Amino acid sequence: MPTDTLPPWLDTQAIEKALSRESAPDSAELRDILDKSLALESLGIQEAVALMRVSDAEHLALLLHTADQVKQKVYGDRIVLSAPLHISNYCGSECLYCANRRGNTAVERKYMTPPEMREAGRKLIRQGHKRVFLVSGQLPNADVEYLEEAVSVLYTAFDGVGEIRRVNINVGPLKAEEYALLQAADVGTVLIYQDTYHEASYRAAHVSGPKSDYLARLHAPDTAFQAGVGDVGLGLLLGLGPWRYDLLAVMLHAAHLTRVYDAGSRTVSMHRLRPTPGGRFKTPYPLSDGEYLRCVAITRLAVPYTGIVLTTKEPAGLWRDGCNAGCSQLLTGSVANPYESWVEAPGEKTPFPIGEDCHVDEVVRFLLEEARHLPSFCTACPRLGRSGHEFLSMVQECGMKSQCGPNSMASFMEFLLNYATPYTRRMGEKLISEKLDGLPEHERGAAERLLQKVRSGRMDEFI
């Protein structure tokens, strides 16, 4: 596929034509679309637009509820928890909304050293994390060796009890051989944020540097798959472009990856554009909380097998509602300033922007008090080679739900025994007991065997 032209899967005319619909679906049309989603069939862009036009309050409630049902059917009631880790904010791009942008003088620049990376990993482990999501600025010549080293160092972080078991990475367009290096370093999901698929909006926000290459971003997931990367995720920065356009485009992108590589998009990250220190950009297309939840739900209904990732940097009520609208993963407990010399103080610069975030114990408490979602730190799939086509096949057969329940319970019990506050531990053990009662007999037996091993001191138990 030529990389200097618009890829054929991004049919801009089809998107614009679909968006020309202004009418809301009637009850019969809505039911037909939702039944298709409940059958775990991907939606077309015309069907997605119909969901965007839903205006009746009862119909909207049904839409959100059905998205939750689809998530439950595919992944069960677990919510996977991961932690973002910023390792560098040096960047060669001028993206007007970003604190890392090349011309921003409001932040201190920092490369984490390997000892700092290891200490940051330990801080996350001491919260209870097992999964890390690496973030860094994009340099004119991306320093893949630096990223490769960071991955290797984090896999050696150990607090005496736990360790990091899965390192995912947010990275820009690379050469095929560079993606292959990351894959060889045992990187998990390679997440490539398009931010917005709307070309005019993209070019207005990304004015210079490597990230200004709109076409390179569009083609990067193909390059990653062709280089042998097992899992590739997509990402939207909602508010940067028209959200309805971006939702349809990411649907087309995920469908293309499924059709060509039989792997699909492992995840779709859905974050809203936020103010940043030194940012020079107001949100061009702001989303209300209700529109944001609709984005989450429609993505779940349209691409039922993908993992949908939200962040606890969103207002607490919003990410909580997102867990009931199709979200399957949360980014939380960020160590944005992991090294003690980086102290935020009046009049001083900080390396990375600090936003409101939650300690993982707070997030777990909420999920417990909801008494439905099961917090999960599970990393079984990558260790068993379940990536790409194999993972998608298992999910399509609804095999993940039966695996996820017992494995999630075992990983959660590790957290409760070693890292949780006393209140959270009591609540967590109560929830596990309740969840066990609701499992089919064969799943319950598997879960009880795993839990017994963890209670006896064994770690990293899974099936």
Steps between C-alpha positions, in 0.01 A plus 500: 500500500650840404569708810498840331129495419180468698440130576196359316333385822456864611207579272441865584210530256322206660553654844359836392206333327418293808520807723248684281225305672325720755203287604490288813426129460154379592457221753508223241819621331671554835404151616636345179835677541532412867406136432780487243744628762374246754576232242858638510491614139690815406285792390521697177555873507136569402384303803745686722365834377148384586622446858659844500161652414312333787325779692226332704608454863370143521670407175828650622477306826440182298803579282727539803360190668548290187862615471553374853332170412733455202805567715375251760438241231851532357719573802282434801481740790870569542671838454873478424717759678825641358727792586640756257868585544658805334868429439594804291345826389761600246321534169582619150140581409296815545152379589319805629291320763785300656721588798786305338501718188842613388443872560349472848718677757258436788633153577836357599638246254594159626623162384455236766818309569481121544521528883216755492295270277553213742400715798191621314411138432540414868271789598233365270552145627460625858155628403421151372548551127617224268436672167678816379429723204815685386470855367771727359542794266568436133847602386593583139692171492309284746744347746376144482797374699393725789148359490635147471718560807205640694296188431784273610565701818134499603483124468777483763322726750416309820381616841569174684154363423371608161627600159395657171365227273376694197649812340292664229628803312365813334726567204485688172573378147820294480678299237408134482835393644448737796159352581665159476756608763219593739326171435824315573523691831168339601287812468131428540256715305649768276255790519507748213284805565357658189348764732262608223435354156357832380783624280440875528473477879811283520710740295376803696616346829824330388688782332857368469731214587455126444147491639384751238509216243132409488544218248784336694269468801224344293733236356696426821275217631545315170877537527491368857299192406720436196805516731359220714346698787234277653265759646435851369266750663341815363439825685279808476550837665136596503432868447792555264280421201125451448424204726240342274745501209774353717278220629408391149863520390630288787228245420625483140859476621423212737303321226797537262742351754265208561450438130868519401682362806222298666595665827300821523571780743592350838386820671345837423608770745248781539629806684372855483720796414600671826673831583877465546777727635621716212229375266403738219183335390138512608293190442353550151219248543422470872294202611248503779515219754194347338661507156814342641301212649320457171839473326601221737171314458485529121858378467416195712189431292678555168828318577387248763829312541737790564621607841377851576742700715400802710700701751425599858624848412143552382261625770428219744134466413577483130752216499276318744208533259730389220553170681126445460498599132746257344841593642721199574827664614603796716827691508558616857760561769738692275848579627542809287779630728658179625835631614528694826699788348202585282289698743211718397527838671376853430717668239689182415480297184397137503597238245153369430151646544325386814126450481253359745545127524414220740708261702418149384351412842243777451402363161477147635278620785258654253487185290433300816232733630325468166494128592507397137834581336793273583835686510758308298879515479515190282776461241438138403429550129841632391681237708303226326555645155143621465553798274389615159297241312492247785370758748236628259385146423460423869306820559275436200415160640429664839777289643653793686218533748557151640875563518476854632288420805735257679817682390364838606409363842849358550673824397261701716565277801873571459418870524276456804752293695804715427399858418142583598392705799316296768160633396564427132621150585184420697281633222702320235487159665125544545457579131712203393282273713188641337647466152598138565139417583393628159752307290418182306631191678807447280603866524444503874721196547780661298466827691503330841816307412675820391386689810622223729846521343512880539387482864780250567756751376527410132514790254416543134250215478280474193339259254 
